[in-house]
């Protein structure tokens, strides 16, 4: 049996207080959450350079590029400037399934008192989010009634598992019986303020560079 490459940092406790950048893709990179359209024109940005398409739909996280990992190694070198990104002012228009994917990200914050969503976006075939796990939020969320030790903090994998399971169920109920998330997800541990702001900027500008995004398979 072929060994699968581990996606998580070996030996790291993913339930500890920290900020995490996560990406989860739809199985086979199917675009089912809506469309990215050019602001002011309504033009669907569905055309892109063919050889830029993701090469392995069975493992979209394999050899993830620096543009999809904006906090890898040297940020200043790996974050292209505005001209390099060839930005087009655009916005993501969510369909019924995209709204579910978006709502379930927000549900995580309501369901788990130790979670804070700093930035997130649903794209046509994937989601990005900055998720904070902070055990200090528990007492505030429970009106000081319960000691935080009573609430068991889930790991990032368990949190993403809950997100993918609940969103899949709701999307199936909405009529898309074939929908499935790709196995696993990509994560990056955010270690400093500079990394944080670069990643948040990347998420917020994601629709603007969709026409040349690695995950754009149209």
Secondary structure, DSSP 8 states (H G I E B T S, - for coil): -------S-TT--TTSSEEEEEEEEBGGG---SEEEEETTT--B-----GGGS-S-TT-TTTT--GGG-TTSS-HHHHS--HHHHT---EEEEE-HHHHHHHHHHHHHHHH-TTEEEEEEEE-SSEEEEEEEE-TTHHHHHTTT-S-GGGS----HHHHHHHHHHHHHHHHHHTT-TT--B-SS-EEEEE-SHHHHHHHHHHHHTGGGGGGG-TT---
